[in-house]
Amino acid sequence: MNVEHEVSLLVEEIKRMGKQDADGKYVVTFGELFEDERCANIFEALVGTLRAAKRKKIITFEGELLLQGVHNHVEIKLL
């Protein structure tokens, strides 16, 4: 899969699973994305897709690299 396609799939999944904040932006935690069965079937490298989307300023989250377990509480916001 190409990166553009994976990022567009990520946007769809964040909208599906996320909740809207006060600004109307969708927010989901890394743990929710990582542990979701549908996401596990879609993304071979979820962390890589998240980093690519962050570089393109499509999403934002604290830090550079998210690791399962340690960063499960980190919120990912769709911009």
KOLDOLO-983373 format. One record per residue (C-alpha): residue in one letter; x negated, y negated, z. Coordinates in nm, 2 decimals, decimal comma. Example, Ala and Ser with C-alpha at 12.3 -4.5 7.8 and 13.67 -1.06 7.14 Angstrom:
! residues 2
{'A' {-1,23 0,45 0,78}}
{'S' {-1,37 0,11 0,71}}
This chain:
! residues 79
{'M' {0,00 0,00 0,00}}
{'N' {-0,11 -0,35 -0,06}}
{'V' {-0,15 -0,60 0,22}}
{'E' {0,12 -0,84 0,09}}
{'H' {0,38 -0,55 0,09}}
{'E' {0,28 -0,44 0,44}}
{'V' {0,31 -0,79 0,57}}
{'S' {0,66 -0,83 0,42}}
{'L' {0,76 -0,50 0,58}}
{'L' {0,62 -0,62 0,91}}
{'V' {0,84 -0,94 0,89}}
{'E' {1,15 -0,72 0,83}}
{'E' {1,06 -0,50 1,13}}
{'I' {1,01 -0,80 1,36}}
{'K' {1,35 -0,93 1,26}}
{'R' {1,51 -0,59 1,32}}
{'M' {1,36 -0,54 1,66}}
{'G' {1,29 -0,89 1,79}}
{'K' {1,50 -1,13 1,98}}
{'Q' {1,54 -1,50 1,89}}
{'D' {1,38 -1,75 2,13}}
{'A' {1,51 -2,10 2,21}}
{'D' {1,36 -2,22 1,88}}
{'G' {1,53 -1,95 1,68}}
{'K' {1,21 -1,76 1,61}}
{'Y' {1,19 -1,39 1,64}}
{'V' {0,98 -1,25 1,92}}
{'V' {0,88 -0,88 1,99}}
{'T' {0,61 -0,73 2,21}}
{'F' {0,32 -0,53 2,07}}
{'G' {0,43 -0,23 2,28}}
{'E' {0,78 -0,23 2,12}}
{'L' {0,64 -0,24 1,77}}
{'F' {0,37 0,02 1,84}}
{'E' {0,60 0,26 2,01}}
{'D' {0,89 0,23 1,76}}
{'E' {0,92 0,55 1,55}}
{'R' {1,03 0,36 1,23}}
{'C' {0,72 0,14 1,25}}
{'A' {0,50 0,43 1,32}}
{'N' {0,62 0,59 0,99}}
{'I' {0,58 0,27 0,79}}
{'F' {0,24 0,13 0,91}}
{'E' {-0,07 0,34 0,88}}
{'A' {-0,27 0,05 1,04}}
{'L' {-0,03 -0,16 1,24}}
{'V' {-0,31 -0,36 1,41}}
{'G' {-0,47 -0,44 1,07}}
{'T' {-0,13 -0,55 0,93}}
{'L' {-0,08 -0,78 1,24}}
{'R' {-0,42 -0,94 1,19}}
{'A' {-0,36 -1,00 0,82}}
{'A' {-0,02 -1,16 0,90}}
{'K' {-0,18 -1,37 1,17}}
{'R' {-0,45 -1,49 0,92}}
{'K' {-0,18 -1,59 0,68}}
{'K' {0,00 -1,78 0,96}}
{'I' {0,32 -1,57 0,93}}
{'I' {0,30 -1,45 1,29}}
{'T' {0,12 -1,56 1,60}}
{'F' {0,00 -1,39 1,92}}
{'E' {-0,26 -1,44 2,19}}
{'G' {-0,60 -1,30 2,12}}
{'E' {-0,76 -1,15 1,81}}
{'L' {-0,72 -0,78 1,85}}
{'L' {-0,43 -0,59 2,01}}
{'L' {-0,49 -0,25 2,17}}
{'Q' {-0,22 0,00 2,27}}
{'G' {-0,16 0,01 2,64}}
{'V' {-0,37 -0,29 2,73}}
{'H' {-0,18 -0,54 2,52}}
{'N' {0,17 -0,39 2,52}}
{'H' {0,31 -0,70 2,69}}
{'V' {0,17 -0,95 2,43}}
{'E' {0,44 -1,13 2,24}}
{'I' {0,43 -1,15 1,87}}
{'K' {0,62 -1,44 1,72}}
{'L' {0,74 -1,48 1,37}}
{'L' {0,66 -1,83 1,24}}
